[in-house]
């Protein structure tokens, strides 16, 4: 018997490579509004795109709250456009084992969902560029208008409940991600956390945040199926 009714996969660093795409898009998006930000090193791993904008806008104390909100509404469309154009031109790599795992889940009628800080409009193009099918993830929570990842998680739970046709108890949800923020988010909403060491954080660093489960990567579908209770 499956332990979880809903599986929420993070994207960057979990399903697809986590490179310079997003930092570069935000840097250009801010530059388009006459604001210079330094994105090296990238300090927003595990944050929603809305939270990323809030963090960088906090570096401009001369701006009023109203001005910052207006700027977010201008920067967000630019970031979306830049990301979509770049993934179409440059492509994007799925991380090792991801395609096989998702294909395995779909074949077993285990439907995965998403919980990503990315704005929803860029999710499909990024998955497509990585060779993944957006339709394989029919529910999820995204970073639009979510100042914290927990806000996206609550939207993800509501989305899963609507798609499955019954309320999803947080304890019956598994959040899969590569950052401490993914783990903290899962625990904050009462879900289980599966950490994968495919992003910028080592196994040792992730273990410090007490995930319920941990995998070095997603190359072993049987190991994943054991965690969710499909096989013992």
PyMOL commands that set and color helices and strands:
alter all, ss='L'
color gray80, all
select helices_A, chain A and resi 21-31+49-57+65-90+98-107+120-129+134-136+149-164+170-172+180-189+203-207+221-227
alter helices_A, ss='H'
color red, helices_A
select strands_A, chain A and resi 6-9+112-115+140-141+173-177+192-196+213-215
alter strands_A, ss='S'
color yellow, strands_A
deselect
rebuild
show_as cartoon
